[in-house]
């Protein structure tokens, strides 16, 4: 067993884990943060994408022990004070999902993209989401959702003007 | 828990990593970004008893210019190479190749040293290292040494590194004025590995090619210099006709590795096309 100490969505955690435990299993099974999904399990689909020290990574291809001393952000860390993150709002407004399985990974990959490029054009959005597969939408509405978010973030209209929404409310 | 059980060691320094390698011998594997090793371990194709994590070793990451060389730490991620203004300005072939590896998430973890040491026959950066005549630095119990890229790739996923050596940094000689390089790739649509990848570096003076290094990946069991292309370019005009004629020799003498995706004749044809594209852009960057 190995002792790991890491910050997840702002909360410090210390656990003894098997070195072979994948980060995605640590998040889902130890911390019960099941928003991060296991899709293909072969580092193709991106459903397990989280941010590790500010960079989007596939949590099925990272060991929990590699994250010792790191900061991790998962989809559960996007909404603040019951308000959706502008990216989540974009997926809502632009119908950026159907079944929703890929959505947490899409959101975190898009979040990672916006960290390095806050104003991506359509091509940059598509390139930034190249590591994420969606079998429902054909991607068009996902791109529109990210564009919606970049617009509201640039205008500052998301958190101030958008109606307060509780995550999970219909 | 898909990987077989192992013990995890986070190396504090390059020397520490070498000491751990010496201690655990054949039972140990070095772990950097893990984007090749961890998928192999999940499938249990690899079952090391000890993993030695070198990703966070101070001084093993970073990019600097030094004595006519661009020196890149082995644990530098692809994303850093792709985004580096210094790399883009000095060796655009390296940054554009790094930007085409896998996908953004893979590029945030995978490292230059990992790619070269893993020596996947369809990896992108091994071809770039060959075309740029990189010097690959290693540290082992017998001290530090440097291996030229020409001598580094031995066979399928086999390099000149000894089992107890750590790849520490890669030194790319900065080409003289009038030089240009380019990397062109036809990726596997699913894996993004190169079905064909071509790295070309040219120096042009007075409209003629005075130096050329061209390397391919994805075709054979290891990355290879396209020596027939290089010979055909030497001393010739850097014009479209000469470059196209040289590109025709892209697979001369090359034994194709078996690949189920497409017929051999098509792969050879792709190699010619992508060599021509790489040469054309390299010549343009050289100002030829």
Interface residues (C-beta under 8 A of the other chain):
Chain A: X2 X18 X19 X20 X21 X22 X25 X41 X42 X43 X44 X46 X49 X52 X55 X56 X57 X58 X60 X61 X62 X63 X65 X66 X68 X69 X109 X112 X113 X116 X127 X128 X130 X131 X132
Chain B: X1 X2 X3 X4 X5 X6 X7 X8 X10 X31 X34 X35 X38 X39 X41 X42 X51 X53 X55 X56 X79 X83 X102 X103 X104 X105 X106 X108 X109 X190 X191
